[in-house]
Amino acid sequence: MSDPTSRYPEQPRQPDDDQPPGQPPAYVPPPGYEEYAPRQQAPYTGDQPAYQQPYQQGYQGAPSRPTSVVAVIGLVLAFLLSPVGAVVSAFGIGDTRGGRKAGRGLAVAGVVVGVLGTLLWIAGILAAVAFVRSAATTVSDVASSLSTATELPSGLPSEFPSDLPSDLTDLPGTEDGAADVSVDSCDALVGGVATGRVTITNSTGAAASYVVNIDALDASGQEVGELYAVQDSVEPGQSVQAEAFGYVDAGADIASCEVSQAARTAG
């Protein structure tokens, strides 16, 4: 007789042909039993991670590592003495190897800064050497040009006599040729020597020679020296440049020069 309160109706039992006589028939679960049957967990084989109890009491962080003093000193020296700082920072990298001490980043930065600073030092030294060589060459060239400039041409005396005529145009066979002369440059050199350059244009119809007197003036317009230029055989209408040489007062600076007088002679 079936139980009306049972969820699963009683199923008639079928005789089992393989079952020995005299034994009860094997149990056959009703349909849908597997859905509600309790699931069994797989036995623990050791492959699953063991459950770890979190630290709740008495937990303390790992002890802090000391910072490498060598790495700190190397970084400071890299900014002051780059070559020394690079070497000390390299020792700092070795001091922090294996995590024994903190500050490996400081040591690496010290090596980088030290190497860059050393390269800048080398570039600066090379630039200074090149500058000194260039300056020495320039001084040598200037000294050579001064020694050449102070040598007066063979046609002029090393010192002008004091009894030169006050007016060159008063000499026999001369005439005023100041209108044919213009001053291009005028400078004072060492030892009171002065040099200049003039342009002479022959405005006559015949070849002419010129003796030119130039006054050297300072910034206030006062005369501080005299220069002379001599040029032979300037063809009619021809323009030539002539060098002028003379002397100025000791320590005087030439601000400008002007033609004082020019004697023009035929030939």
ChimeraX commands (.cxc) that place a marker at each C-alpha (Angstrom):
marker #1 position 0.00,0.00,0.00 radius 0.5
marker #1 position 1.46,3.40,-1.04 radius 0.5
marker #1 position 1.91,6.41,1.25 radius 0.5
marker #1 position -0.19,9.37,0.01 radius 0.5
marker #1 position 2.27,11.84,1.68 radius 0.5
marker #1 position 5.26,10.45,-0.12 radius 0.5
marker #1 position 6.75,12.65,-2.82 radius 0.5
marker #1 position 7.66,9.77,-4.98 radius 0.5
marker #1 position 5.02,7.10,-5.66 radius 0.5
marker #1 position 5.96,3.62,-4.74 radius 0.5
marker #1 position 7.19,1.71,-7.76 radius 0.5
marker #1 position 6.49,-1.94,-8.13 radius 0.5
marker #1 position 9.56,-4.03,-7.66 radius 0.5
marker #1 position 10.61,-6.16,-10.53 radius 0.5
marker #1 position 12.23,-9.45,-9.93 radius 0.5
marker #1 position 15.93,-9.53,-10.79 radius 0.5
marker #1 position 16.81,-12.39,-13.03 radius 0.5
marker #1 position 20.43,-12.38,-11.86 radius 0.5
marker #1 position 19.56,-12.20,-8.17 radius 0.5
marker #1 position 19.96,-15.51,-6.31 radius 0.5
marker #1 position 16.80,-16.90,-4.92 radius 0.5
marker #1 position 16.07,-16.22,-1.30 radius 0.5
marker #1 position 17.62,-12.67,-1.21 radius 0.5
marker #1 position 15.74,-9.37,-1.31 radius 0.5
marker #1 position 15.79,-7.51,-4.60 radius 0.5
marker #1 position 18.34,-4.68,-5.16 radius 0.5
marker #1 position 17.20,-1.14,-4.38 radius 0.5
marker #1 position 16.39,0.96,-7.42 radius 0.5
marker #1 position 16.18,4.75,-6.73 radius 0.5
marker #1 position 13.08,6.47,-8.01 radius 0.5
marker #1 position 13.25,8.81,-11.02 radius 0.5
marker #1 position 14.66,12.29,-10.23 radius 0.5
marker #1 position 16.55,11.11,-7.19 radius 0.5
marker #1 position 19.91,12.25,-8.56 radius 0.5
marker #1 position 18.72,15.87,-8.60 radius 0.5
marker #1 position 18.20,15.92,-4.85 radius 0.5
marker #1 position 20.92,13.55,-3.82 radius 0.5
marker #1 position 23.67,15.16,-1.69 radius 0.5
marker #1 position 26.89,15.83,-3.59 radius 0.5
marker #1 position 30.08,14.40,-2.26 radius 0.5
marker #1 position 33.27,16.47,-2.26 radius 0.5
marker #1 position 36.35,15.05,-3.86 radius 0.5
marker #1 position 38.85,13.80,-1.35 radius 0.5
marker #1 position 41.82,16.09,-0.60 radius 0.5
marker #1 position 44.79,14.98,-2.69 radius 0.5
marker #1 position 47.32,17.57,-1.54 radius 0.5
marker #1 position 47.20,19.60,-4.78 radius 0.5
marker #1 position 44.87,22.19,-3.31 radius 0.5
marker #1 position 46.44,25.12,-1.44 radius 0.5
marker #1 position 46.27,24.67,2.26 radius 0.5
marker #1 position 44.24,27.16,4.16 radius 0.5
marker #1 position 46.42,29.76,5.83 radius 0.5
marker #1 position 45.27,31.52,8.89 radius 0.5
marker #1 position 45.94,35.30,8.54 radius 0.5
marker #1 position 48.03,37.03,11.12 radius 0.5
marker #1 position 45.69,38.78,13.47 radius 0.5
marker #1 position 47.81,39.35,16.53 radius 0.5
marker #1 position 51.42,40.19,17.07 radius 0.5
marker #1 position 52.08,41.14,13.39 radius 0.5
marker #1 position 55.05,43.38,12.77 radius 0.5
marker #1 position 56.44,44.68,9.40 radius 0.5
marker #1 position 59.78,43.59,8.02 radius 0.5
marker #1 position 62.78,45.50,9.47 radius 0.5
marker #1 position 63.88,48.50,7.31 radius 0.5
marker #1 position 67.25,48.28,5.50 radius 0.5
marker #1 position 69.91,50.92,6.19 radius 0.5
marker #1 position 70.69,53.33,3.35 radius 0.5
marker #1 position 74.15,53.00,1.85 radius 0.5
marker #1 position 76.28,55.94,2.95 radius 0.5
marker #1 position 78.64,55.30,0.02 radius 0.5
marker #1 position 75.77,55.75,-2.48 radius 0.5
marker #1 position 74.73,59.06,-0.88 radius 0.5
marker #1 position 78.31,60.41,-0.83 radius 0.5
marker #1 position 78.84,59.31,-4.45 radius 0.5
marker #1 position 75.75,61.20,-5.64 radius 0.5
marker #1 position 76.86,64.39,-3.84 radius 0.5
marker #1 position 80.39,64.16,-5.25 radius 0.5
marker #1 position 78.99,63.58,-8.75 radius 0.5
marker #1 position 77.76,67.19,-8.78 radius 0.5
marker #1 position 80.93,68.63,-7.22 radius 0.5
marker #1 position 83.77,66.45,-8.55 radius 0.5
marker #1 position 82.25,64.42,-11.35 radius 0.5
marker #1 position 85.11,61.91,-11.93 radius 0.5
marker #1 position 85.44,61.14,-8.19 radius 0.5
marker #1 position 81.65,60.97,-7.79 radius 0.5
marker #1 position 81.35,58.42,-10.61 radius 0.5
marker #1 position 83.96,56.14,-8.98 radius 0.5
marker #1 position 82.43,56.40,-5.49 radius 0.5
marker #1 position 78.92,55.76,-6.88 radius 0.5
marker #1 position 80.23,52.60,-8.58 radius 0.5
marker #1 position 81.35,51.38,-5.14 radius 0.5
marker #1 position 77.88,52.35,-3.89 radius 0.5
marker #1 position 76.30,49.97,-6.42 radius 0.5
marker #1 position 78.45,47.18,-5.03 radius 0.5
marker #1 position 77.51,48.15,-1.47 radius 0.5
marker #1 position 73.79,47.78,-2.26 radius 0.5
marker #1 position 74.11,44.53,-4.26 radius 0.5
marker #1 position 71.85,41.75,-3.07 radius 0.5
marker #1 position 69.50,44.08,-1.22 radius 0.5
marker #1 position 71.78,44.33,1.78 radius 0.5
marker #1 position 71.35,48.09,1.91 radius 0.5
marker #1 position 68.95,50.59,0.35 radius 0.5
marker #1 position 70.06,53.37,-1.99 radius 0.5
marker #1 position 70.88,51.48,-5.18 radius 0.5
marker #1 position 68.94,54.09,-7.21 radius 0.5
marker #1 position 71.08,56.85,-5.67 radius 0.5
marker #1 position 74.24,54.99,-6.63 radius 0.5
marker #1 position 73.09,54.49,-10.22 radius 0.5
marker #1 position 72.12,58.18,-10.48 radius 0.5
marker #1 position 75.54,59.14,-9.13 radius 0.5
marker #1 position 77.28,57.08,-11.81 radius 0.5
marker #1 position 75.18,58.66,-14.58 radius 0.5
marker #1 position 75.67,62.23,-13.31 radius 0.5
marker #1 position 79.37,61.62,-12.72 radius 0.5
marker #1 position 79.97,60.26,-16.21 radius 0.5
marker #1 position 78.07,63.14,-17.85 radius 0.5
marker #1 position 79.90,65.68,-15.72 radius 0.5
marker #1 position 83.25,64.10,-16.59 radius 0.5
marker #1 position 82.45,64.36,-20.29 radius 0.5
marker #1 position 81.58,68.04,-19.82 radius 0.5
marker #1 position 84.86,68.56,-17.98 radius 0.5
marker #1 position 86.82,66.98,-20.83 radius 0.5
marker #1 position 84.94,69.08,-23.40 radius 0.5
marker #1 position 85.66,72.24,-21.40 radius 0.5
marker #1 position 89.36,71.41,-21.12 radius 0.5
marker #1 position 89.63,70.75,-24.86 radius 0.5
marker #1 position 87.79,74.02,-25.60 radius 0.5
marker #1 position 90.14,75.92,-23.25 radius 0.5
marker #1 position 93.21,74.40,-24.90 radius 0.5
marker #1 position 91.87,75.29,-28.35 radius 0.5
marker #1 position 91.12,78.85,-27.17 radius 0.5
marker #1 position 94.62,79.29,-25.71 radius 0.5
marker #1 position 96.21,78.04,-28.93 radius 0.5
marker #1 position 94.03,80.34,-31.01 radius 0.5
marker #1 position 94.83,83.31,-28.75 radius 0.5
marker #1 position 98.56,82.55,-28.92 radius 0.5
marker #1 position 98.39,82.42,-32.71 radius 0.5
marker #1 position 96.48,85.71,-32.81 radius 0.5
marker #1 position 98.99,87.42,-30.51 radius 0.5
marker #1 position 101.83,86.12,-32.64 radius 0.5
marker #1 position 100.18,87.42,-35.81 radius 0.5
marker #1 position 99.52,90.83,-34.22 radius 0.5
marker #1 position 103.11,91.09,-33.00 radius 0.5
marker #1 position 104.35,90.18,-36.46 radius 0.5
marker #1 position 102.09,92.78,-38.08 radius 0.5
marker #1 position 103.21,95.43,-35.59 radius 0.5
marker #1 position 106.85,94.73,-36.26 radius 0.5
marker #1 position 106.16,95.03,-39.98 radius 0.5
marker #1 position 104.04,98.16,-39.61 radius 0.5
marker #1 position 106.63,99.99,-37.55 radius 0.5
marker #1 position 109.23,99.56,-40.26 radius 0.5
marker #1 position 109.09,102.78,-42.29 radius 0.5
marker #1 position 109.66,102.51,-46.02 radius 0.5
marker #1 position 113.15,103.08,-47.29 radius 0.5
marker #1 position 112.19,106.46,-48.71 radius 0.5
marker #1 position 111.38,107.90,-45.23 radius 0.5
marker #1 position 113.69,108.44,-42.27 radius 0.5
marker #1 position 113.12,106.63,-39.00 radius 0.5
marker #1 position 112.58,110.02,-37.35 radius 0.5
marker #1 position 111.32,113.10,-39.15 radius 0.5
marker #1 position 113.66,116.08,-38.84 radius 0.5
marker #1 position 112.46,119.05,-36.88 radius 0.5
marker #1 position 113.38,121.56,-39.61 radius 0.5
marker #1 position 110.73,120.47,-42.12 radius 0.5
marker #1 position 109.09,123.42,-43.78 radius 0.5
marker #1 position 105.86,124.53,-42.22 radius 0.5
marker #1 position 104.23,124.75,-45.66 radius 0.5
marker #1 position 105.09,122.06,-48.16 radius 0.5
marker #1 position 103.64,124.11,-50.97 radius 0.5
marker #1 position 106.39,126.70,-50.46 radius 0.5
marker #1 position 108.95,124.28,-51.89 radius 0.5
marker #1 position 110.14,125.08,-55.42 radius 0.5
marker #1 position 108.05,123.50,-58.15 radius 0.5
marker #1 position 105.19,122.46,-55.88 radius 0.5
marker #1 position 101.54,123.35,-55.71 radius 0.5
marker #1 position 98.71,122.64,-53.32 radius 0.5
marker #1 position 97.23,119.20,-53.98 radius 0.5
marker #1 position 95.19,118.78,-50.76 radius 0.5
marker #1 position 91.96,118.53,-52.79 radius 0.5
marker #1 position 93.31,115.35,-54.40 radius 0.5
marker #1 position 93.83,113.54,-51.05 radius 0.5
marker #1 position 91.36,111.87,-48.65 radius 0.5
marker #1 position 92.15,109.99,-45.43 radius 0.5
marker #1 position 90.94,106.36,-45.28 radius 0.5
marker #1 position 92.30,105.27,-41.89 radius 0.5
marker #1 position 94.53,106.44,-39.07 radius 0.5
marker #1 position 95.62,104.46,-35.97 radius 0.5
marker #1 position 98.11,104.75,-33.12 radius 0.5
marker #1 position 100.36,101.75,-32.45 radius 0.5
marker #1 position 102.75,100.89,-29.64 radius 0.5
marker #1 position 105.70,103.13,-28.92 radius 0.5
marker #1 position 104.03,106.28,-30.23 radius 0.5
marker #1 position 104.05,105.03,-33.83 radius 0.5
marker #1 position 101.06,105.95,-35.97 radius 0.5
marker #1 position 99.99,104.52,-39.32 radius 0.5
marker #1 position 97.32,105.49,-41.78 radius 0.5
marker #1 position 96.17,105.20,-45.37 radius 0.5
marker #1 position 95.16,107.87,-47.87 radius 0.5
marker #1 position 93.64,107.82,-51.33 radius 0.5
marker #1 position 95.21,110.14,-53.91 radius 0.5
marker #1 position 93.39,111.01,-57.14 radius 0.5
marker #1 position 95.36,113.02,-59.70 radius 0.5
marker #1 position 93.04,115.76,-60.94 radius 0.5
marker #1 position 95.58,117.27,-63.32 radius 0.5
marker #1 position 96.31,116.46,-66.92 radius 0.5
marker #1 position 99.85,115.24,-66.31 radius 0.5
marker #1 position 101.56,112.71,-64.08 radius 0.5
marker #1 position 102.24,114.04,-60.60 radius 0.5
marker #1 position 103.90,113.05,-57.34 radius 0.5
marker #1 position 102.57,113.85,-53.88 radius 0.5
marker #1 position 103.90,114.50,-50.39 radius 0.5
marker #1 position 101.01,114.53,-47.90 radius 0.5
marker #1 position 101.00,115.82,-44.33 radius 0.5
marker #1 position 98.22,114.50,-42.01 radius 0.5
marker #1 position 97.27,115.83,-38.58 radius 0.5
marker #1 position 96.26,113.23,-35.93 radius 0.5
marker #1 position 93.54,114.51,-33.56 radius 0.5
marker #1 position 92.25,113.22,-30.25 radius 0.5
marker #1 position 88.61,113.12,-29.15 radius 0.5
marker #1 position 88.65,116.82,-28.20 radius 0.5
marker #1 position 90.03,117.85,-31.60 radius 0.5
marker #1 position 93.51,118.64,-30.33 radius 0.5
marker #1 position 96.46,117.71,-32.50 radius 0.5
marker #1 position 98.45,114.86,-30.93 radius 0.5
marker #1 position 100.70,113.85,-33.83 radius 0.5
marker #1 position 101.58,114.02,-37.51 radius 0.5
marker #1 position 101.79,111.49,-40.32 radius 0.5
marker #1 position 103.36,111.72,-43.80 radius 0.5
marker #1 position 102.65,109.87,-47.04 radius 0.5
marker #1 position 104.70,109.94,-50.25 radius 0.5
marker #1 position 103.43,108.74,-53.62 radius 0.5
marker #1 position 105.29,108.99,-56.96 radius 0.5
marker #1 position 104.00,109.10,-60.53 radius 0.5
marker #1 position 100.23,109.16,-60.29 radius 0.5
marker #1 position 98.79,109.22,-63.80 radius 0.5
marker #1 position 96.14,111.79,-64.75 radius 0.5
marker #1 position 92.74,110.72,-63.40 radius 0.5
marker #1 position 94.26,107.73,-61.60 radius 0.5
marker #1 position 93.43,106.92,-57.95 radius 0.5
marker #1 position 95.97,105.17,-55.79 radius 0.5
marker #1 position 96.28,104.34,-52.10 radius 0.5
marker #1 position 99.37,105.32,-50.15 radius 0.5
marker #1 position 100.54,104.34,-46.67 radius 0.5
marker #1 position 101.13,107.10,-44.10 radius 0.5
marker #1 position 103.52,106.86,-41.14 radius 0.5
marker #1 position 104.29,109.15,-38.24 radius 0.5
marker #1 position 104.37,109.66,-34.50 radius 0.5
marker #1 position 101.91,110.71,-31.80 radius 0.5
marker #1 position 102.31,111.92,-28.25 radius 0.5
marker #1 position 102.97,109.19,-25.67 radius 0.5
marker #1 position 99.73,107.68,-24.41 radius 0.5
marker #1 position 97.59,109.67,-26.86 radius 0.5
marker #1 position 94.66,108.08,-28.67 radius 0.5
marker #1 position 93.82,109.05,-32.22 radius 0.5
marker #1 position 90.15,109.83,-32.74 radius 0.5
marker #1 position 90.43,111.14,-36.30 radius 0.5
marker #1 position 92.87,112.37,-38.93 radius 0.5
marker #1 position 92.67,115.11,-41.52 radius 0.5
marker #1 position 94.83,116.31,-44.38 radius 0.5
marker #1 position 96.88,119.27,-43.25 radius 0.5
marker #1 position 98.60,119.93,-46.58 radius 0.5
marker #1 position 99.66,118.12,-49.71 radius 0.5
marker #1 position 102.42,119.17,-52.07 radius 0.5
marker #1 position 101.97,118.12,-55.69 radius 0.5
marker #1 position 104.87,118.16,-58.13 radius 0.5
marker #1 position 105.08,117.26,-61.78 radius 0.5
marker #1 position 106.37,113.82,-62.69 radius 0.5
marker link #1:1,2 radius 0.2
marker link #1:2,3 radius 0.2
marker link #1:3,4 radius 0.2
marker link #1:4,5 radius 0.2
marker link #1:5,6 radius 0.2
marker link #1:6,7 radius 0.2
marker link #1:7,8 radius 0.2
marker link #1:8,9 radius 0.2
marker link #1:9,10 radius 0.2
marker link #1:10,11 radius 0.2
marker link #1:11,12 radius 0.2
marker link #1:12,13 radius 0.2
marker link #1:13,14 radius 0.2
marker link #1:14,15 radius 0.2
marker link #1:15,16 radius 0.2
marker link #1:16,17 radius 0.2
marker link #1:17,18 radius 0.2
marker link #1:18,19 radius 0.2
marker link #1:19,20 radius 0.2
marker link #1:20,21 radius 0.2
marker link #1:21,22 radius 0.2
marker link #1:22,23 radius 0.2
marker link #1:23,24 radius 0.2
marker link #1:24,25 radius 0.2
marker link #1:25,26 radius 0.2
marker link #1:26,27 radius 0.2
marker link #1:27,28 radius 0.2
marker link #1:28,29 radius 0.2
marker link #1:29,30 radius 0.2
marker link #1:30,31 radius 0.2
marker link #1:31,32 radius 0.2
marker link #1:32,33 radius 0.2
marker link #1:33,34 radius 0.2
marker link #1:34,35 radius 0.2
marker link #1:35,36 radius 0.2
marker link #1:36,37 radius 0.2
marker link #1:37,38 radius 0.2
marker link #1:38,39 radius 0.2
marker link #1:39,40 radius 0.2
marker link #1:40,41 radius 0.2
marker link #1:41,42 radius 0.2
marker link #1:42,43 radius 0.2
marker link #1:43,44 radius 0.2
marker link #1:44,45 radius 0.2
marker link #1:45,46 radius 0.2
marker link #1:46,47 radius 0.2
marker link #1:47,48 radius 0.2
marker link #1:48,49 radius 0.2
marker link #1:49,50 radius 0.2
marker link #1:50,51 radius 0.2
marker link #1:51,52 radius 0.2
marker link #1:52,53 radius 0.2
marker link #1:53,54 radius 0.2
marker link #1:54,55 radius 0.2
marker link #1:55,56 radius 0.2
marker link #1:56,57 radius 0.2
marker link #1:57,58 radius 0.2
marker link #1:58,59 radius 0.2
marker link #1:59,60 radius 0.2
marker link #1:60,61 radius 0.2
marker link #1:61,62 radius 0.2
marker link #1:62,63 radius 0.2
marker link #1:63,64 radius 0.2
marker link #1:64,65 radius 0.2
marker link #1:65,66 radius 0.2
marker link #1:66,67 radius 0.2
marker link #1:67,68 radius 0.2
marker link #1:68,69 radius 0.2
marker link #1:69,70 radius 0.2
marker link #1:70,71 radius 0.2
marker link #1:71,72 radius 0.2
marker link #1:72,73 radius 0.2
marker link #1:73,74 radius 0.2
marker link #1:74,75 radius 0.2
marker link #1:75,76 radius 0.2
marker link #1:76,77 radius 0.2
marker link #1:77,78 radius 0.2
marker link #1:78,79 radius 0.2
marker link #1:79,80 radius 0.2
marker link #1:80,81 radius 0.2
marker link #1:81,82 radius 0.2
marker link #1:82,83 radius 0.2
marker link #1:83,84 radius 0.2
marker link #1:84,85 radius 0.2
marker link #1:85,86 radius 0.2
marker link #1:86,87 radius 0.2
marker link #1:87,88 radius 0.2
marker link #1:88,89 radius 0.2
marker link #1:89,90 radius 0.2
marker link #1:90,91 radius 0.2
marker link #1:91,92 radius 0.2
marker link #1:92,93 radius 0.2
marker link #1:93,94 radius 0.2
marker link #1:94,95 radius 0.2
marker link #1:95,96 radius 0.2
marker link #1:96,97 radius 0.2
marker link #1:97,98 radius 0.2
marker link #1:98,99 radius 0.2
marker link #1:99,100 radius 0.2
marker link #1:100,101 radius 0.2
marker link #1:101,102 radius 0.2
marker link #1:102,103 radius 0.2
marker link #1:103,104 radius 0.2
marker link #1:104,105 radius 0.2
marker link #1:105,106 radius 0.2
marker link #1:106,107 radius 0.2
marker link #1:107,108 radius 0.2
marker link #1:108,109 radius 0.2
marker link #1:109,110 radius 0.2
marker link #1:110,111 radius 0.2
marker link #1:111,112 radius 0.2
marker link #1:112,113 radius 0.2
marker link #1:113,114 radius 0.2
marker link #1:114,115 radius 0.2
marker link #1:115,116 radius 0.2
marker link #1:116,117 radius 0.2
marker link #1:117,118 radius 0.2
marker link #1:118,119 radius 0.2
marker link #1:119,120 radius 0.2
marker link #1:120,121 radius 0.2
marker link #1:121,122 radius 0.2
marker link #1:122,123 radius 0.2
marker link #1:123,124 radius 0.2
marker link #1:124,125 radius 0.2
marker link #1:125,126 radius 0.2
marker link #1:126,127 radius 0.2
marker link #1:127,128 radius 0.2
marker link #1:128,129 radius 0.2
marker link #1:129,130 radius 0.2
marker link #1:130,131 radius 0.2
marker link #1:131,132 radius 0.2
marker link #1:132,133 radius 0.2
marker link #1:133,134 radius 0.2
marker link #1:134,135 radius 0.2
marker link #1:135,136 radius 0.2
marker link #1:136,137 radius 0.2
marker link #1:137,138 radius 0.2
marker link #1:138,139 radius 0.2
marker link #1:139,140 radius 0.2
marker link #1:140,141 radius 0.2
marker link #1:141,142 radius 0.2
marker link #1:142,143 radius 0.2
marker link #1:143,144 radius 0.2
marker link #1:144,145 radius 0.2
marker link #1:145,146 radius 0.2
marker link #1:146,147 radius 0.2
marker link #1:147,148 radius 0.2
marker link #1:148,149 radius 0.2
marker link #1:149,150 radius 0.2
marker link #1:150,151 radius 0.2
marker link #1:151,152 radius 0.2
marker link #1:152,153 radius 0.2
marker link #1:153,154 radius 0.2
marker link #1:154,155 radius 0.2
marker link #1:155,156 radius 0.2
marker link #1:156,157 radius 0.2
marker link #1:157,158 radius 0.2
marker link #1:158,159 radius 0.2
marker link #1:159,160 radius 0.2
marker link #1:160,161 radius 0.2
marker link #1:161,162 radius 0.2
marker link #1:162,163 radius 0.2
marker link #1:163,164 radius 0.2
marker link #1:164,165 radius 0.2
marker link #1:165,166 radius 0.2
marker link #1:166,167 radius 0.2
marker link #1:167,168 radius 0.2
marker link #1:168,169 radius 0.2
marker link #1:169,170 radius 0.2
marker link #1:170,171 radius 0.2
marker link #1:171,172 radius 0.2
marker link #1:172,173 radius 0.2
marker link #1:173,174 radius 0.2
marker link #1:174,175 radius 0.2
marker link #1:175,176 radius 0.2
marker link #1:176,177 radius 0.2
marker link #1:177,178 radius 0.2
marker link #1:178,179 radius 0.2
marker link #1:179,180 radius 0.2
marker link #1:180,181 radius 0.2
marker link #1:181,182 radius 0.2
marker link #1:182,183 radius 0.2
marker link #1:183,184 radius 0.2
marker link #1:184,185 radius 0.2
marker link #1:185,186 radius 0.2
marker link #1:186,187 radius 0.2
marker link #1:187,188 radius 0.2
marker link #1:188,189 radius 0.2
marker link #1:189,190 radius 0.2
marker link #1:190,191 radius 0.2
marker link #1:191,192 radius 0.2
marker link #1:192,193 radius 0.2
marker link #1:193,194 radius 0.2
marker link #1:194,195 radius 0.2
marker link #1:195,196 radius 0.2
marker link #1:196,197 radius 0.2
marker link #1:197,198 radius 0.2
marker link #1:198,199 radius 0.2
marker link #1:199,200 radius 0.2
marker link #1:200,201 radius 0.2
marker link #1:201,202 radius 0.2
marker link #1:202,203 radius 0.2
marker link #1:203,204 radius 0.2
marker link #1:204,205 radius 0.2
marker link #1:205,206 radius 0.2
marker link #1:206,207 radius 0.2
marker link #1:207,208 radius 0.2
marker link #1:208,209 radius 0.2
marker link #1:209,210 radius 0.2
marker link #1:210,211 radius 0.2
marker link #1:211,212 radius 0.2
marker link #1:212,213 radius 0.2
marker link #1:213,214 radius 0.2
marker link #1:214,215 radius 0.2
marker link #1:215,216 radius 0.2
marker link #1:216,217 radius 0.2
marker link #1:217,218 radius 0.2
marker link #1:218,219 radius 0.2
marker link #1:219,220 radius 0.2
marker link #1:220,221 radius 0.2
marker link #1:221,222 radius 0.2
marker link #1:222,223 radius 0.2
marker link #1:223,224 radius 0.2
marker link #1:224,225 radius 0.2
marker link #1:225,226 radius 0.2
marker link #1:226,227 radius 0.2
marker link #1:227,228 radius 0.2
marker link #1:228,229 radius 0.2
marker link #1:229,230 radius 0.2
marker link #1:230,231 radius 0.2
marker link #1:231,232 radius 0.2
marker link #1:232,233 radius 0.2
marker link #1:233,234 radius 0.2
marker link #1:234,235 radius 0.2
marker link #1:235,236 radius 0.2
marker link #1:236,237 radius 0.2
marker link #1:237,238 radius 0.2
marker link #1:238,239 radius 0.2
marker link #1:239,240 radius 0.2
marker link #1:240,241 radius 0.2
marker link #1:241,242 radius 0.2
marker link #1:242,243 radius 0.2
marker link #1:243,244 radius 0.2
marker link #1:244,245 radius 0.2
marker link #1:245,246 radius 0.2
marker link #1:246,247 radius 0.2
marker link #1:247,248 radius 0.2
marker link #1:248,249 radius 0.2
marker link #1:249,250 radius 0.2
marker link #1:250,251 radius 0.2
marker link #1:251,252 radius 0.2
marker link #1:252,253 radius 0.2
marker link #1:253,254 radius 0.2
marker link #1:254,255 radius 0.2
marker link #1:255,256 radius 0.2
marker link #1:256,257 radius 0.2
marker link #1:257,258 radius 0.2
marker link #1:258,259 radius 0.2
marker link #1:259,260 radius 0.2
marker link #1:260,261 radius 0.2
marker link #1:261,262 radius 0.2
marker link #1:262,263 radius 0.2
marker link #1:263,264 radius 0.2
marker link #1:264,265 radius 0.2
marker link #1:265,266 radius 0.2
marker link #1:266,267 radius 0.2
view
